[in-house]
């Protein structure tokens, strides 16, 4: 995953963890991001971060936790 984003794994996880406000554990972050890339949703870390932020906010409004929403 980190190679596709052009960054090291620690910085990718740190960015996604920050955007998720710590509501998703690292394993779920990696799994969800890998699924999104495999489905060709995005290969860009900034776009992935924005999608995660939207999922966190919309999920909360719909009674879902961030892991479910993302």
C-alpha positions in Angstrom: 0.0 0.0 0.0 2.7 2.5 1.0 4.6 2.0 -2.3 1.4 2.8 -4.2 1.1 6.1 -2.3 4.9 6.7 -2.8 5.5 7.0 1.0 6.8 4.8 3.8 4.2 2.6 5.6 4.6 4.5 9.0 3.7 7.9 7.4 0.7 6.4 5.5 -0.7 4.8 8.6 0.0 8.0 10.7 -1.9 10.1 8.2 -4.9 7.8 8.0 -4.9 7.4 11.8 -4.9 11.2 12.2 -7.8 11.6 9.8 -9.8 8.8 11.4 -9.3 10.6 14.8 -7.9 7.4 16.1 -11.2 5.6 15.7 -9.9 2.8 13.4 -7.1 0.4 14.5 -4.1 0.1 12.2 -5.0 -3.4 10.8 -8.4 -2.1 9.7 -6.9 1.0 8.2 -4.5 -1.0 6.1 -7.2 -3.5 5.1 -9.7 -0.8 4.1 -7.2 1.3 2.2 -5.9 -1.8 0.4 -9.5 -2.7 -0.6 -10.1 0.8 -1.9 -7.0 0.7 -4.0 -7.8 -2.8 -5.3 -11.2 -1.5 -6.3 -9.4 1.4 -8.1 -11.1 4.0 -5.9 -7.9 6.0 -5.6 -4.2 5.6 -5.6 -3.7 9.1 -3.9 -3.1 9.4 -0.2 -4.7 12.9 0.0 -7.9 11.6 -1.8 -7.9 8.5 0.5 -7.6 10.7 3.5 -10.5 12.9 2.3 -12.7 9.8 1.7 -11.8 8.6 5.2 -12.7 11.9 6.7 -16.1 11.9 4.9 -16.7 8.3 6.0 -16.0 9.3 9.6 -18.3 12.3 9.6 -21.2 10.7 7.6 -20.9 7.4 9.5 -21.3 9.2 12.8 -24.4 11.0 11.5 -25.8 7.6 10.4 -24.9 5.7 13.6 -22.0 3.8 12.1 -18.6 3.6 13.5 -15.7 4.9 11.3 -14.5 1.3 10.5 -18.0 0.4 9.1 -18.4 3.6 7.2 -14.9 3.5 5.6 
